[in-house]
Amino acid sequence: MGIKKTLAGILAQPWIKKLPAPSLVALALAGILHSVLTSAAFDASAAAAALGRISFEIGTGLMPALIEVGKKGIEALGDWLEREMAAKPEVNEAAARILVNQAQTVAQTLEETRPDDKEQLAEAVGEGLKAYGGATSEIAEPYSAAMKNLAELNVRVEEMKAKIDAWSSQTIDAKRGSLIENVEQRMKSRGGKQVIRAEDNSTVRGAKQIID
């Protein structure tokens, strides 16, 4: 089942407007990811490659958990994403990037499936993105606007990509056994959140992050 068909099935549910805003975002994202995982037959290497092509990239340590929970279905995957997006900046950023990558599909499906209440759902999506903080919070306002007005989609997508890139530029991220040493990042106090993270037996030494 393709991404658009999966999303349409989710959005067509009569209870969709009753979901808390963060749960709505997680469920929509779960629909996108589950479609990709299914197309890759839940094979680790195939899934990683397919997800990478649509901008969802997470560390190798998280991929097995994503695949295993994905096998349990969209609802279970949505529950997992809701926890992980709130707790792990890496998953939060990956979620923001894939949602922007698939923004046109999401917006078109919303327009076709819920034309009478798309603005209400678009507002809820924005609220949900903001609630998670991190990169998803950075795109909350333009994403909601893009869902409401397809004519603005391309401009909004470029705006969101720039926001995510600016946010991630303040993240010192060591992965796959790497070593990062003596890095300094400086930002204005209104600029966002600074993060240092090391995964997959990686090391960060002598790093400085300064907020003016």
N, C-alpha and C positions, 0 to 999 in steps of 0.2 A: 504493500500500500504506500503511495507516495505521500510526501509531506503535506501537500495541500489537501488531499483527501482525508488524511488523519486529522489535520487541524479543523476541517469542516465538520467532522464527526464530533469533535470535542465542543466546538462553538455552538453546534446545533442542540446541545443538551439543554433542556428547560431549566436546569438548576445552575447553569453556568454563572448567572448574575448573582447568585447567593454565595458564591465562594468568596472568602477573604481575598483582598487584592494580591498579596504575596502568593497565595495558593493558585490564583488564576495564572499568574506569570509562570510559576513552576510547572503547572500542568500543560500550558501551551509549549513551553520549552521541552517538556517531556515528550510531547507529541512529535516534535521535530526530531529529537534525538532517537526516539524509538523507531521512527521510520527509517533512519539511517542505519541503526544497529540491525534492524530486521533485514534490510537490503544486503548487509554485510554478513548475514547469517550468524551474527554474534561472535564472529571470529576476531580475535584480538588485533592482529596486524591489519586485516581488512577494515575493521571498524575504525582503528586509529587513522588510517589513510583517508577513509571516506569522511570522517569527522573533520580532519584537517582541511579537506577541500572546501568545507563550508565554515571554516574559521573557529571550530570548537577544538581547542588544543589544551590538554591537561597533562600533567606528569604521568610517567609510566606507572607510578605507584597507585594512581587513582583509577586507571583504566580498567583493571580487573573488577573493581567494585562497581564501576559504572555498568559494565557488561552483565555482571551477575544480577544486579538489581533490575536491569533492563529486561532480562529474561522473564521477570515476574510480571511485567506489564507496565502500561503507561501510568497507572495510578501509583504503583510502588516507586516507579522512577521519579514521579512528581514529588512524592514525599521525601525521597533521598535528595533531590535537587533543592528542595526548600530548606533542608538542613545545611547542605553543603554551600549553597550560595551565601548564606548568612555567616558561615563559619570560616570559609576558605577563600581568600582573595583570588587565588588562581581559578577556582571554579566560577567565582563571580565575574571575573574578567572574561573567561571563556563564554559564559552565558551572554554577556553583553555583546560580544563580537558575533556570536552566531545569530542572535536576535536581529542585529543590524544587517548581517548577511542575508537573512531571510525576511527582511522587513517588507519587501514588495509582496511576497507570498502571503505573509500574515495579513497585510493591509487588504489585499484583494479578497482573501478568504473571509475576512471580517465584513467587508462591503457586501459580498455575495450572500453570506450566511445570516448576518444580523443587520440588514440595512436600517431597520427602524430604531435600533438601540445601540448602534455602533459607537456613538459618541460616549454613551455611558460606559461601555466596556473599554473604550480607549482611555477614558479617565481612570478607570480601575487599573488598567495595565500600567499607566504612569505612576499611580500611587504604589503599586506593588514593586515596581523597579526602584523607586525611591526608598522604600522600606528596607531593602537589602543593603543599602549603602554601597560604597566602593564604586566600581565602574558602572554598574547598573544604575546607580543613583545619578551618575553623570549624564546618562542618556534619557532619563525619565521624561523630561519635558518635551524634547524634540521627538521622542518616540511616540508619545501620546498624540502629538500634533500630526505626525505622519500617518498614524492610524485613522485620524479623522478626515484627512484631506490628501487623497492620492496625488493631486496636482503638485503638492509640495514635497512629495516623497524623495525625489532625487537630491534636492537641496538639503533636506533633513538628514538623509543618509550620510552625505559628506560631512555635515556638521557633527553627527554622532561619531563618525570615524575619527575626526580630529579630537573630539573630547576624550575618547578612549585612549588615543595615543598620548595625549597630554597627561592623562591620569597614570597610564602605565609607565611613562617616563620617570615617574617618581617612585618606581618600585625597583629595588635591587633584588634580582631573582636568579638564584643559582640552582641549576638542575643537572641531572644526569652526571653526577660525580665531578662537577666543575668546582673551581676555586675562584672567588672574586675577592680582590684585595684592594684596600686603600682607595675606595670610591667615595666621592663627596657629592651629595645632591642638595641643592638649596632651592627653596620655594617661598613665595609670599604666604602669609598666614591664611589668606582667603583661597589659596590655590587648591586645596584638597587634602588628600591623605597620603602619607609616606609609609611605605611598607618595605621591610626586609624579610625575605624568606629563603630558606635553603631546603632542598628536597633531594631525594635519591642519592644519599651519601655525599652531598655537596657541602662546601664550607664558605662562609663569608667572614673575612677578617679585616679589621681596620676601617670599616665603612662608617661614613658620617652622613646623617641627614639633618639639615638645618632648616628651621622655619623662621623667617625674618618677621 
